[in-house]
């Protein structure tokens, strides 16, 4: 008499991630509704133990930890000022940046002929160890528009090798010298990478407290991903009228960390591509749901965990993926958990 009908209530739904790119700038969210066959919550005595799942929504967060927008701070040309000024500020705030470097211009303390306004490999290695992204801006900063494809390829590969040999971490993103992007150059630079910098917001000589504040408000409104491009700080190309503008801006963003994800270019690029490409199947089970994710991307490159969101009010919940128990955060109207999109079936039990 008990548990009648429960068995046949399992239903299979193929839901696809619904982040259409055309919706990317719209403020409205389009959660994927979790359809539960009518009657699940009122079938016999055991029903009392079952949560009512009819209002429950499962979705993949647009950004890590379901934040509203994302920012990647990126710094071009490997300037010494980035090491002396930017890195300490980022460290103080617990933020990570992306630094695009040219191997041919790296400063060498043993070579007096080298450009001392650039960073050394030792400094870059130290930054990478602290979690900053050190990545490829071409070996000799060759403008893609002015060189043959063979020369461009050589320039990219030489810098890849230099970064790997000196830092020990492969460069998996790319930033175009002079932001010059030819279709063939973009194709070449994108091979075997998480992504390349195709657009950016210049932050430097023209930046003010007001225009940076407006930029952040727009990102929050549009749920956007802002990618900055900064060169000089105090004296380098396009330096700030007063670097305090940048430090204050970083502090203000840090203060809104609950809404803004500050991640390296590689992190946010990988997350957004995984988020857009993931497909999943949801099944209901007796006391919860089972999510089967599938991601057709290169597992070696796309290593970001995705954030799953279960909307609804829950007191207690248990989430596991394979043999791993997943940590989760129960908030007022939702539960957040990070999962490996390549990690197989996720089992979610409501208690
Ligand atoms: Zn540059």
Boltz pocket constraint, residues with backbone or C-beta under 6 A from the ligand:
constraints:
  - pocket:
      binder: B
      contacts: [[A, 76], [A, 77], [A, 137], [A, 141], [A, 176], [A, 177], [A, 178]]
      max_distance: 6.0
